[in-house]
Structures are given as C-alpha cells and as structure tokens.
Amino acid sequence: MKPETRTKVKKLIKEVILSKIDNYSAETEYKPFFQAIFTKEQILTHTIVHSFYTSFGMSIYEQLVKVLAEGAGYEAHTQYDLLGKIDEKTETIISKMDMDLRAGKRSPDMKKEFEEIKKSIQKGEALEDPDKRVDVYVKKKDGTEAYFDITSPKPNIKEFVALKKKLLRWIGLRLSIDKDAKVIAALGLPYNPYYPKPYTRWTKGNMYDSSQLMVGEDFWNFIAGEKVYDEFLEIFKEVGSELREKIKEIAKGNK
C-alpha cells in the first residue's frame, strides 16, 4: 500500500470513530436483569461496541473502497448510477436464469451468465432503471469495470437471493450501452464472519460463484490490486490503540 493511501485510510477510520465518540450518548433504557448480572461499565462497553457496529456500516466501507482503488490508480465512484435499458427478451432470459438458479436447475457461472446476456442484449438508451444504484463502481487500468453491492456479511436469505438478479441486471444495463464492456457485477462482503473457516452462507452454492461473491481478504485485495489485507487490518489496530483510552472514558461514564 502506498504511504499516502495508508495515511488516507487511517485518517478516514480515525475520523469516523472520533465523530462517534464526540456524538455518543448512552442509552438510558432500564434493564434490571442485565444490570443485576453485569457492571455498569460492562453494559456501557457493550452499548458502545454495538453503536460502533452501526457506524461501521456500509457507508464507511464504500469510502474505504474508493480510497484504496484511487490509491491504485483506478477510477472509483460511490453511489454510482448505472444507466441503460434492458430489452424485453433479455429481461425474460435474466428472469429465467434467476429462477433456475433458485430452483437448483443450473449452477452459478458468471462467465456463462455474462455471455448469455451479451448474446441477447439489444442496444438501449442511457435511461434510469429501478436497479440503477451501485454502491461502488471501480474501473481498473485494463478497462475492467467492477460494479459492487457492498453487503452485510450475514444477509438474510431473501435479500441474498434477490441480490443475484440485481447483479445480472447490472450486466444487462451496462452491455445495453456498450456491448464490448468488460463487466464484473459482484457482492462485496467486508469480512468473513466464519473466519478461519471458508465463507459458507447458505445460498452461496446455488446462487453465486467465487467471482460474484468477494469476501474479506479477496475483496479488499481485488479493490487495491495487490495484497493489502494484513496491512489494512494493522491500520485498524493502530487506530484502536491510539483511541483506546478515549473509549475507556466513555465506558466509565466520564465523557
């Protein structure tokens, strides 16, 4: 990771946590059973951690993607609108593809799905579509365009299944404008909650292949164009060490 990229990553993480600390206010809800078991400090610490989980939602991950991608010399945008128009025949093909995957009648294969859509798609106008919003768009130096939905590592099954069709439609939308575009449409999961075991969420096997579901280390390394994951985690550790005392003060109720 370039020194300037490392500095930007650390600055962003630190700013988010400091903002949360400065604006933090503990819940005042009375919880007699928990308060009978745990100390006030333990309860506050749990509340703070839960609050930080919320802060480290998809928005900061999108910003971190942008910093890493731009640091690698790629073009990157967050909350990007992907315009295009999918013709009726291709919509039918995408819908059938999606239904067959759900029913287990076909196996996920991004290359094959891409080629089927490319073969069918007709030239369209750059129109707005209900699925237009892409969390992060990254264009690499070789022209590859990657469109990511940054997703919770443990999405519910309904959400996980529905996202597959959106990815297929993203391919269709882009190819309707430029049939020669090199497109990757994928889910980006910031970390693997099952580490050190492989990611094994229930629907992975029937809906996504490895190129459409990038998890943790694979995701961040793809974005940065190099192996940065260990250094990435080290930056988080540095920020945690520098802000630990501030966090402890809140947990003690001394803010």
HUSUL-V691175 format. One record per pair of residues at least 24 apart in sequence whose C-alpha atoms are under 10 Angstrom apart, sorted by the first residue. I is the first residue (numbers start at 0). GAP is how many residues later the second one is. Records with the same first field share a line. If there is no record, write none. Layout:
BEGIN
I->GAP  GAP
END
This chain:
BEGIN
0->67  70  71  223  224  225  226  227  228  230  231
1->66  69  70  226
2->68
3->63  67
4->62  63  64  65  66  67
5->61  62  65  222  225  226  229
6->228
7->56  59  60  63
8->54  55  56  57  58  59  62  223  226  227
9->54  222  224  225  226  228  229
10->224  228
11->48  51  52  55
12->43  47  48  50  51  222  223  226  227
13->221  222  224  225  226  228  229
14->224
15->36  39  40  44
16->35  38  39  222  223  226  230
17->225  228  229
18->36
19->28  31  32  35
20->27  30  31  222  225  226  228  229  234
21->224  228  233
23->24  27  28  226  231
24->26  225  228  230
25->25  224  225  227
39->211  212  213
40->207  208  209  210  211  212
41->209  210
42->208
43->204  206  207  208  209
44->202  203  205  206  207  208
45->205
46->204
47->199  200  202  203
48->198
56->93  94  95  133
57->77  91  92  93  94  131  132
58->76  91
60->74  75  89  90  127  128  129
61->73  74  75  86  87  88  126  128
62->73
63->156  159
64->71  72  73  85  125  154  155  158  159
65->70  71  72  157  158
66->156  157
67->152  153  154  155  156  157  160  164
68->68  69  70  71  151  152  153  154  155  156
69->68  69  70  153  154
70->152  153  154
71->68  69  151  152  153  154
72->66  67  68  151  152
73->64  65  66  67  68  69  149  150  151
74->62  63  64  65  66  68  70
75->60  61  62  63  64  69  70  147
76->57  58  59  60  61  62  70
77->55  56  57  58  59  60  70
78->53  54  55  56  57  58  69  70
79->52  53  54  55  56  57  58  67  68
80->47  48  50  51  52  53  54  55  56
81->44  45  46  47  49  50  51  52  55  65  88  89  91  92
82->41  42  43  44  45  46  47  48  49  50  87  90  91  93  94
83->39  40  41  42  43  44  45  48  85  86  87  88  89  90  91  92  93  94
84->36  37  38  39  40  41  42  43  44  84  87  88  89  90  91  92
85->31  34  35  36  37  38  39  41  43  83  84  85  86  87  88  89  90  91
86->33  34  35  36  37  85  86  89
87->32  33  34
88->28  31  32  33
89->26  27  28  29  30  31  32  79  82
90->26  29  30  77  78  81
92->24  27  28
93->26  71  72  74  75  78
94->70  73  74
96->68  71
97->63  64  66  67  68  70  109
98->66
99->106  107
100->60  63  64  104  105  106  107
101->59  60  62  101  104  105
102->103  104
103->101  102  103
104->101
105->100  101
106->98  99  100  101  102
107->56  96  97  98  99  100  101  102  104
108->97  98  99  100  101  102  103
109->57  58  74  75  76  98  99  100  101  102
110->73  98  100
112->55  58
113->54  57  58  61  68  69  70  71
115->56
116->51  52  54  55  56  58  59  62
117->53  54  56  57  58  60  61  62  63
118->56  60
119->52  55  56
120->50  51  52  53  54  55  56  58
121->50  53  54  55  56  57
122->50  52  53  54  55  56
123->48  49  50  51  52  53  54
124->48  51  52
125->47  48  50  51
126->46  50
127->45
128->40  41  44
129->36
130->34  35  36  38  39  42
131->34  37  38  41
132->37
133->32  33  36  51
134->52  53
135->52
136->47  48
137->46  85
138->43  44  45  84
139->83  84  85
140->84
141->40
142->38  39  40
143->37  38  39  40
144->29  36  37  38  39  40
145->36  37  38  39  40  76  77
146->24  27  36  37  38  39  40  41
147->36  37  38  39  40  41  64  65  66
148->36  37  38  39  40  64
149->36  37  38  39  40  64
150->35  36  37  38  39  62  64
151->35  36  37  38  39
152->34  35  36  37  38  39  40  41  46  48  62  63
153->35  37  38  39  40  47  48
154->34  46
155->45  46  47
156->44  45  46
157->45
159->27  41  42  43  44  47  48
160->42  43  45  46  47
161->45
162->24  44
163->43  44  48  49
164->42
166->45
183->27  28
184->26  27  28
185->24  25  26  27  28  33
186->24  25  26  27  28  32
187->24  25  26  27  28  30  31  32  35
188->24  25  26  27  28  29  30  31
189->24  25  26  27  28  29  30
190->24  25  26  27  28  29
191->24  25
END
